[in-house]
Amino acid sequence: MKLHSLAGLLSGSALLFAAPVLHAQTEQGAAVASNEEAGAFDRFVPRPDASRAEMNIDYAFLDDALSYMVLRMGPSTRQGLGRPNASIGTRQVYGHDSRFRLEGNRVAFSLLDEEAFAPLAEYRRDLERIGSEVDIASLPRNEQLVYWINLHNVAIIEQIAAHYPVVSPSRIKIGPDQTPLDEARFIEVAGVKMSAKDIRTAIVFANWDDPLVIYGFFRGDIGGPSIQREAFTGTKLGALLRESANEFVNSLRGVESQGKTLLVSRIYEEAAPYFFPQNEQDLRNHLAKFAEEDVQALLAKTSAIETNEYEDTVADLAGGEREPEYNFVQNDDRFTGVRLTSSMRRMLAERNTKYEKLRKEGRVGRVIVLPGSSDVEESLPDEVD
């Protein structure tokens, strides 16, 4: 299936992958040291005078790609779903069946062929090349942050596409040692091999003080923060991070409760050593900044915190499964030329029902005033600390 066939479903523009463009008005930073030296990640620590360097990377092509590949699922209704019925003629339940299945945006892996995803690997290598030619640590701090977030997310999408169909990104193993995707060091910047987890923890979490950065990273599954339909940029960084934080904190996969116990996502365990040193109280204070009425009530009534179940199913439309051919639907009148399985049609119907509910509640198209801003379009201060 070619990417252009998805116009009716994803409402995107033409996908044109090309090398990221570096806009610079200062000289290139100093050459980085060899990968053999100890503390290889130290070279990515932001320079004290980084904000004076007037450089930025143009992510316009990534912006186009995401607008085409990603389907929005809307904010959580905080109502878990029951298990769907099996397909006609079988006891097998195909596709997404978890109670979180209508939460978190989706990448249309199952509707795109290998040719459509092939440029992702090239684009990831282009980002690596720029990170090798330019001293990333000398860029303005926001530009450094969006570079690492975009590189991380492109790499995750690329690898899922390369191994698709796969039920969960955690099942993807890379290299002769069969290292799990999140820990596999298949990314290389300035001679330093790194994993997606390294980017999050050793580079970003270690060098940025604001836990808002947690919500920029797409992990490829439903359980984590949503993939956005646009690339992160220095000017949109604050607005996108706050939007993502608001969606996640107020979703079931982010925060629930069981009696007097607050159940929170597993992603906060990874972030705790960096942002929540006093653990429970620090985390509660953070969640309270983005919590809407329902979650505020949960924070008020609970006295303990535990980690909730984590939904690690791939964030796609089909649950990472290939249904038997006889379940495929051709020439669907809503999506000309798109072949939809019965489970995908079921999920899209559930999504439509959810959106009708959101419309009745006035939650579609509303303006959300987020903490620290007077307008939804307003970004964070000049830099994310």
NUFIMI-47445 format. One record per residue (C-alpha): residue in three letters; x, y, z; residue number from 1. Coordinates in Angstrom, 2 decimals. Example, Ala and Ser with C-alpha at 12.3 -4.5 7.8 and 13.67 -1.06 7.14 Angstrom:
2
> residuo	X	Y	Z	num
> ALA	12.30	-4.50	7.80	1 .
> SER	13.67	-1.06	7.14	2 .
// end
This chain:
385
> residuo	X	Y	Z	num
> MET	0.00	0.00	0.00	1 .
> LYS	1.55	3.32	-1.00	2 .
> LEU	1.52	6.20	1.42	3 .
> HIS	-0.57	8.44	-0.83	4 .
> SER	-3.46	5.98	-0.49	5 .
> LEU	-3.93	7.11	3.11	6 .
> ALA	-4.97	10.69	2.35	7 .
> GLY	-8.59	10.06	3.29	8 .
> LEU	-7.67	8.34	6.54	9 .
> LEU	-4.79	10.40	7.87	10 .
> SER	-5.51	13.78	6.23	11 .
> GLY	-1.86	14.50	5.52	12 .
> SER	0.10	16.15	2.76	13 .
> ALA	2.58	14.53	0.39	14 .
> LEU	5.42	12.73	2.13	15 .
> LEU	8.80	13.94	0.96	16 .
> PHE	11.75	12.68	2.94	17 .
> ALA	14.97	14.61	2.58	18 .
> ALA	18.04	15.30	4.63	19 .
> PRO	17.45	17.64	7.56	20 .
> VAL	18.79	21.12	6.88	21 .
> LEU	21.02	22.89	9.36	22 .
> HIS	20.52	26.64	9.53	23 .
> ALA	23.58	28.26	11.09	24 .
> GLN	24.99	31.70	11.64	25 .
> THR	27.95	30.61	13.75	26 .
> GLU	30.93	28.43	13.01	27 .
> GLN	30.72	24.71	13.61	28 .
> GLY	31.58	23.64	17.16	29 .
> ALA	34.81	21.96	18.11	30 .
> ALA	35.45	18.42	16.96	31 .
> VAL	34.32	15.75	19.40	32 .
> ALA	36.60	13.17	20.97	33 .
> SER	36.83	9.51	19.98	34 .
> ASN	34.29	6.94	21.08	35 .
> GLU	36.92	5.01	23.04	36 .
> GLU	37.29	7.72	25.67	37 .
> ALA	35.56	7.29	29.00	38 .
> GLY	32.37	9.24	29.56	39 .
> ALA	31.39	9.25	25.89	40 .
> PHE	28.03	10.85	26.68	41 .
> ASP	29.75	13.76	28.42	42 .
> ARG	30.31	15.39	25.04	43 .
> PHE	26.56	15.90	24.75	44 .
> VAL	26.27	17.89	27.98	45 .
> PRO	24.89	21.32	26.94	46 .
> ARG	27.56	24.03	26.88	47 .
> PRO	27.12	26.90	29.38	48 .
> ASP	27.03	29.39	26.49	49 .
> ALA	24.88	27.18	24.24	50 .
> SER	21.99	29.65	24.08	51 .
> ARG	24.21	32.18	22.28	52 .
> ALA	24.72	29.92	19.28	53 .
> GLU	22.18	30.81	16.58	54 .
> MET	21.61	27.44	14.96	55 .
> ASN	18.58	25.35	14.29	56 .
> ILE	17.72	22.22	12.31	57 .
> ASP	14.82	22.23	9.85	58 .
> TYR	12.49	19.26	10.46	59 .
> ALA	9.92	20.17	7.78	60 .
> PHE	10.13	16.80	6.05	61 .
> LEU	9.68	14.88	9.29	62 .
> ASP	6.72	17.14	9.95	63 .
> ASP	5.14	16.05	6.65	64 .
> ALA	5.83	12.39	7.36	65 .
> LEU	4.22	12.42	10.79	66 .
> SER	1.19	14.33	9.56	67 .
> TYR	0.64	11.49	7.09	68 .
> MET	1.49	8.45	9.20	69 .
> VAL	-0.12	9.35	12.52	70 .
> LEU	-3.82	9.05	13.36	71 .
> ARG	-5.05	11.08	16.31	72 .
> MET	-7.13	9.23	18.89	73 .
> GLY	-8.19	12.22	20.95	74 .
> PRO	-8.09	12.74	24.73	75 .
> SER	-8.97	9.93	27.10	76 .
> THR	-12.56	9.55	28.24	77 .
> ARG	-11.17	7.72	31.32	78 .
> GLN	-13.53	4.83	30.60	79 .
> GLY	-11.84	1.49	30.08	80 .
> LEU	-13.22	-0.75	27.36	81 .
> GLY	-14.27	-4.36	27.67	82 .
> ARG	-12.82	-7.13	25.52	83 .
> PRO	-14.25	-6.96	21.97	84 .
> ASN	-16.19	-9.82	20.45	85 .
> ALA	-14.41	-12.40	18.30	86 .
> SER	-14.56	-12.14	14.52	87 .
> ILE	-17.42	-13.90	12.75	88 .
> GLY	-16.61	-17.56	12.11	89 .
> THR	-13.79	-17.76	14.66	90 .
> ARG	-13.15	-17.54	18.39	91 .
> GLN	-10.02	-15.50	17.74	92 .
> VAL	-10.03	-11.83	18.75	93 .
> TYR	-7.77	-9.97	16.34	94 .
> GLY	-6.34	-6.51	16.79	95 .
> HIS	-6.36	-4.32	19.88	96 .
> ASP	-8.32	-5.73	22.78	97 .
> SER	-6.99	-3.95	25.87	98 .
> ARG	-9.09	-1.51	27.88	99 .
> PHE	-6.59	1.23	26.88	100 .
> ARG	-7.07	0.65	23.16	101 .
> LEU	-8.63	4.04	22.38	102 .
> GLU	-5.86	5.99	24.11	103 .
> GLY	-2.73	7.32	22.43	104 .
> ASN	-2.15	8.31	18.80	105 .
> ARG	-1.33	5.60	16.26	106 .
> VAL	1.17	5.07	13.46	107 .
> ALA	-0.40	3.35	10.45	108 .
> PHE	2.24	0.62	10.16	109 .
> SER	-0.24	-1.95	8.84	110 .
> LEU	-1.43	0.33	6.01	111 .
> LEU	1.99	1.24	4.66	112 .
> ASP	4.30	-0.97	2.64	113 .
> GLU	8.07	-1.33	2.87	114 .
> GLU	8.62	1.27	0.15	115 .
> ALA	6.72	3.89	2.13	116 .
> PHE	8.79	3.34	5.27	117 .
> ALA	12.18	2.86	3.56	118 .
> PRO	13.14	6.56	3.78	119 .
> LEU	12.93	6.44	7.58	120 .
> ALA	16.27	4.66	7.91	121 .
> GLU	17.88	7.17	5.57	122 .
> TYR	16.39	10.06	7.50	123 .
> ARG	17.67	8.63	10.79	124 .
> ARG	21.16	8.36	9.29	125 .
> ASP	20.92	11.98	8.11	126 .
> LEU	20.11	13.07	11.66	127 .
> GLU	23.07	11.05	12.91	128 .
> ARG	25.29	12.70	10.31	129 .
> ILE	24.25	16.19	11.37	130 .
> GLY	24.94	15.24	14.98	131 .
> SER	28.41	14.16	13.91	132 .
> GLU	29.20	17.22	11.82	133 .
> VAL	27.90	19.77	14.28	134 .
> ASP	28.66	20.10	17.98	135 .
> ILE	25.10	19.46	19.18	136 .
> ALA	25.99	20.63	22.68	137 .
> SER	26.69	24.13	21.33	138 .
> LEU	23.19	24.61	19.89	139 .
> PRO	20.52	26.51	21.85	140 .
> ARG	19.18	24.21	24.56	141 .
> ASN	15.74	23.89	22.97	142 .
> GLU	17.36	22.95	19.64	143 .
> GLN	19.44	20.29	21.39	144 .
> LEU	16.36	18.87	23.05	145 .
> VAL	14.25	18.69	19.88	146 .
> TYR	17.19	17.04	18.08	147 .
> TRP	17.35	14.22	20.63	148 .
> ILE	13.57	13.79	20.79	149 .
> ASN	13.16	13.66	17.00	150 .
> LEU	16.14	11.30	16.56	151 .
> HIS	14.77	8.99	19.27	152 .
> ASN	11.26	8.91	17.79	153 .
> VAL	12.38	8.43	14.18	154 .
> ALA	14.63	5.55	15.25	155 .
> ILE	11.80	3.82	17.14	156 .
> ILE	9.33	4.17	14.25	157 .
> GLU	11.96	3.00	11.76	158 .
> GLN	12.75	-0.17	13.69	159 .
> ILE	9.11	-1.08	14.30	160 .
> ALA	8.44	-0.60	10.58	161 .
> ALA	11.43	-2.81	9.71	162 .
> HIS	10.20	-5.62	11.98	163 .
> TYR	6.47	-5.22	11.41	164 .
> PRO	4.18	-7.03	12.05	165 .
> VAL	5.16	-7.25	15.71	166 .
> VAL	2.76	-7.29	18.63	167 .
> SER	5.01	-5.28	20.92	168 .
> PRO	8.19	-3.20	20.42	169 .
> SER	9.60	-5.03	23.45	170 .
> ARG	9.69	-8.22	21.35	171 .
> ILE	12.00	-6.67	18.75	172 .
> LYS	15.55	-7.94	19.11	173 .
> ILE	18.48	-6.34	17.27	174 .
> GLY	21.97	-7.53	16.34	175 .
> PRO	23.80	-10.82	16.88	176 .
> ASP	23.25	-10.60	20.64	177 .
> GLN	19.50	-10.13	20.09	178 .
> THR	19.38	-7.04	22.28	179 .
> PRO	15.90	-5.63	23.04	180 .
> LEU	15.01	-2.62	20.89	181 .
> ASP	15.04	-0.08	23.72	182 .
> GLU	18.56	-1.08	24.80	183 .
> ALA	20.12	-1.86	21.42	184 .
> ARG	22.84	0.65	20.49	185 .
> PHE	22.02	0.91	16.80	186 .
> ILE	22.09	4.74	16.80	187 .
> GLU	25.43	6.50	16.37	188 .
> VAL	26.14	10.21	16.80	189 .
> ALA	29.66	11.66	16.68	190 .
> GLY	31.15	8.20	16.99	191 .
> VAL	29.11	7.36	20.10	192 .
> LYS	26.85	4.33	19.83	193 .
> MET	23.65	4.72	21.79	194 .
> SER	20.23	3.21	22.37	195 .
> ALA	16.85	4.88	22.61	196 .
> LYS	17.07	4.46	26.38	197 .
> ASP	20.52	6.10	26.38	198 .
> ILE	19.06	9.16	24.62	199 .
> ARG	16.30	9.46	27.20	200 .
> THR	18.28	8.81	30.36	201 .
> ALA	22.00	9.42	29.76	202 .
> ILE	21.55	12.51	27.59	203 .
> VAL	18.18	14.20	28.16	204 .
> PHE	17.06	13.19	31.65	205 .
> ALA	20.60	13.71	32.92	206 .
> ASN	20.89	17.23	31.53	207 .
> TRP	17.41	18.75	31.67	208 .
> ASP	15.72	19.59	34.97	209 .
> ASP	12.11	19.83	33.81	210 .
> PRO	10.20	16.49	33.92	211 .
> LEU	8.12	17.79	31.02	212 .
> VAL	10.78	16.26	28.74	213 .
> ILE	9.45	12.80	29.68	214 .
> TYR	6.46	13.30	27.40	215 .
> GLY	8.41	13.96	24.21	216 .
> PHE	9.59	10.39	23.81	217 .
> PHE	7.51	7.89	21.83	218 .
> ARG	8.25	4.31	22.84	219 .
> GLY	6.28	2.67	20.06	220 .
> ASP	3.59	1.21	22.31	221 .
> ILE	0.25	2.36	23.66	222 .
> GLY	1.48	2.56	27.25	223 .
> GLY	3.83	5.49	26.79	224 .
> PRO	3.36	9.12	25.71	225 .
> SER	1.67	9.66	22.35	226 .
> ILE	3.49	10.23	19.09	227 .
> GLN	2.55	13.69	17.82	228 .
> ARG	1.38	14.44	14.27	229 .
> GLU	4.15	16.99	13.88	230 .
> ALA	7.86	17.13	14.51	231 .
> PHE	9.23	18.88	17.56	232 .
> THR	10.89	22.21	16.83	233 .
> GLY	12.44	24.86	19.03	234 .
> THR	9.46	27.17	18.61	235 .
> LYS	6.78	24.49	19.15	236 .
> LEU	8.60	22.55	21.85	237 .
> GLY	6.75	23.96	24.85	238 .
> ALA	3.27	23.68	23.38	239 .
> LEU	3.79	20.09	22.17	240 .
> LEU	5.31	18.88	25.42	241 .
> ARG	2.50	20.41	27.45	242 .
> GLU	-0.12	18.95	25.13	243 .
> SER	1.46	15.53	25.44	244 .
> ALA	1.78	15.82	29.22	245 .
> ASN	-1.83	16.89	29.60	246 .
> GLU	-3.08	13.98	27.46	247 .
> PHE	-0.96	11.40	29.27	248 .
> VAL	-1.49	12.48	32.88	249 .
> ASN	-5.26	12.54	32.35	250 .
> SER	-5.41	9.16	30.63	251 .
> LEU	-6.04	5.77	32.22	252 .
> ARG	-2.64	4.53	31.13	253 .
> GLY	-1.07	7.50	32.93	254 .
> VAL	-2.95	7.65	36.24	255 .
> GLU	-5.61	5.46	37.89	256 .
> SER	-6.42	4.42	41.42	257 .
> GLN	-7.30	1.30	43.38	258 .
> GLY	-8.75	2.08	46.75	259 .
> LYS	-6.30	4.40	48.52	260 .
> THR	-3.50	3.57	46.09	261 .
> LEU	-2.61	5.80	43.14	262 .
> LEU	-1.61	3.67	40.14	263 .
> VAL	0.85	5.42	37.83	264 .
> SER	2.57	4.49	34.58	265 .
> ARG	5.83	2.58	34.53	266 .
> ILE	7.49	5.45	32.67	267 .
> TYR	7.71	7.36	35.95	268 .
> GLU	9.96	4.65	37.43	269 .
> GLU	12.57	5.32	34.76	270 .
> ALA	12.33	9.07	35.31	271 .
> ALA	12.23	8.99	39.13	272 .
> PRO	16.02	9.14	39.80	273 .
> TYR	16.27	12.28	37.66	274 .
> PHE	13.09	14.22	38.44	275 .
> PHE	11.41	12.74	41.51	276 .
> PRO	14.15	12.24	44.13	277 .
> GLN	11.62	12.22	46.98	278 .
> ASN	9.61	9.85	44.84	279 .
> GLU	5.96	9.94	45.88	280 .
> GLN	5.59	13.59	46.87	281 .
> ASP	7.67	14.92	43.97	282 .
> LEU	5.67	12.82	41.53	283 .
> ARG	2.36	13.94	43.04	284 .
> ASN	3.41	17.57	42.74	285 .
> HIS	4.31	17.01	39.10	286 .
> LEU	1.06	15.22	38.25	287 .
> ALA	-0.96	17.96	39.96	288 .
> LYS	0.37	20.52	37.46	289 .
> PHE	-1.43	18.78	34.59	290 .
> ALA	-4.25	16.90	36.31	291 .
> GLU	-7.80	17.80	35.37	292 .
> GLU	-10.74	17.38	37.73	293 .
> ASP	-10.96	13.56	37.71	294 .
> VAL	-7.24	13.04	38.30	295 .
> GLN	-7.09	15.83	40.89	296 .
> ALA	-9.71	13.86	42.83	297 .
> LEU	-7.58	10.71	42.62	298 .
> LEU	-4.55	12.60	43.92	299 .
> ALA	-6.59	13.89	46.84	300 .
> LYS	-8.11	10.57	47.92	301 .
> THR	-5.03	8.32	47.67	302 .
> SER	-2.17	7.93	50.14	303 .
> ALA	0.19	5.48	48.41	304 .
> ILE	1.62	5.08	44.90	305 .
> GLU	2.22	1.90	42.93	306 .
> THR	3.07	1.14	39.31	307 .
> ASN	0.10	0.27	37.14	308 .
> GLU	-0.13	-2.39	34.43	309 .
> TYR	1.69	-1.27	31.29	310 .
> GLU	0.12	-1.66	27.84	311 .
> ASP	3.05	-2.63	25.64	312 .
> THR	1.05	-3.45	22.49	313 .
> VAL	2.38	-1.61	19.45	314 .
> ALA	0.74	1.77	18.83	315 .
> ASP	-0.76	0.92	15.44	316 .
> LEU	-4.25	0.18	14.12	317 .
> ALA	-4.06	-3.61	14.00	318 .
> GLY	-2.39	-4.67	17.24	319 .
> GLY	0.66	-5.83	15.29	320 .
> GLU	-1.22	-8.77	13.80	321 .
> ARG	-1.94	-9.95	10.27	322 .
> GLU	-5.49	-11.24	10.05	323 .
> PRO	-6.33	-14.06	7.64	324 .
> GLU	-6.94	-12.82	4.09	325 .
> TYR	-10.66	-13.55	4.23	326 .
> ASN	-11.06	-10.91	6.93	327 .
> PHE	-9.64	-8.14	4.76	328 .
> VAL	-12.06	-5.53	3.47	329 .
> GLN	-11.44	-3.99	0.06	330 .
> ASN	-12.78	-0.73	-1.39	331 .
> ASP	-14.19	0.54	1.86	332 .
> ASP	-16.39	3.49	0.92	333 .
> ARG	-14.69	5.75	3.49	334 .
> PHE	-11.13	4.99	2.48	335 .
> THR	-10.83	4.45	-1.26	336 .
> GLY	-8.15	1.91	-2.10	337 .
> VAL	-7.32	1.13	1.55	338 .
> ARG	-7.60	-2.48	2.68	339 .
> LEU	-8.99	-2.62	6.21	340 .
> THR	-9.20	-5.73	8.34	341 .
> SER	-12.30	-6.35	10.42	342 .
> SER	-10.41	-5.51	13.61	343 .
> MET	-9.25	-2.19	12.16	344 .
> ARG	-12.77	-1.33	11.07	345 .
> ARG	-13.99	-2.20	14.56	346 .
> MET	-11.39	0.03	16.14	347 .
> LEU	-12.15	2.95	13.83	348 .
> ALA	-15.85	2.55	14.65	349 .
> GLU	-15.01	2.62	18.38	350 .
> ARG	-12.93	5.72	17.76	351 .
> ASN	-15.88	7.41	16.02	352 .
> THR	-18.12	6.58	18.98	353 .
> LYS	-15.53	8.04	21.33	354 .
> TYR	-15.32	11.26	19.32	355 .
> GLU	-19.11	11.61	19.37	356 .
> LYS	-18.99	11.34	23.15	357 .
> LEU	-16.21	13.95	23.31	358 .
> ARG	-18.21	16.29	21.09	359 .
> LYS	-21.26	16.01	23.32	360 .
> GLU	-19.04	16.82	26.30	361 .
> GLY	-17.54	19.79	24.45	362 .
> ARG	-14.06	18.28	24.58	363 .
> VAL	-13.34	18.38	20.83	364 .
> GLY	-11.98	21.63	19.52	365 .
> ARG	-11.95	23.27	22.93	366 .
> VAL	-9.18	25.59	24.08	367 .
> ILE	-7.24	24.10	26.98	368 .
> VAL	-5.35	26.54	29.17	369 .
> LEU	-2.31	24.64	30.34	370 .
> PRO	-0.24	25.45	33.44	371 .
> GLY	2.16	28.32	32.90	372 .
> SER	0.51	29.64	29.74	373 .
> SER	-2.36	31.97	28.96	374 .
> ASP	-2.98	30.55	25.51	375 .
> VAL	-2.79	27.05	24.07	376 .
> GLU	-0.47	28.33	21.32	377 .
> GLU	1.99	29.84	23.78	378 .
> SER	5.19	27.85	24.13	379 .
> LEU	7.35	27.35	27.17	380 .
> PRO	9.80	30.04	28.21	381 .
> ASP	12.81	30.54	25.92	382 .
> GLU	14.43	27.34	27.15	383 .
> VAL	13.29	24.08	28.74	384 .
> ASP	15.59	23.82	31.75	385 .
// end
